[in-house]
Amino acid sequence: MDNRIKQYLFDIEQSISDVKSYMSAVKSLQAYEEDKLIRRAVERELEIIGEALNRILKIDPNITIPNARKIISLRNKIIHGYDEVDNVIIYTVATKHVDILKEDIEKL
């Protein structure tokens, strides 16, 4: 496996760990919505994950990462549609989907 891909996979793992750390203090969607610092931190980590996935697929389009395109699309939405970010979607991704992504990344 290309060393750049290994670095991007490591970056994804780090960002997943950070999201989980940030979200450990959040007990509900309401608490998430009320904490701008946590929201922005989680959004930034999801941007990093999406960008790293995008770079991986540019290097090797044959790598299979389930939902990679959806994650990249989420990254684009956060960056380019910052005024339309849906907190419910971000909260759901941060509390449910990052664990699934972590498993997929660990398999690689």
Secondary structure, 3 states (H helix, E strand, C coil): CCHHHHHHHHHHHHHHHHHHHHHCCCCCHHHHHHCHHHHHHHHHHHHHHHHHHHHHHHHCCCCCCCCHHHHHHHHHHHHHCHHHCCHHHHHHHHHHHHHHHHHHHHHC
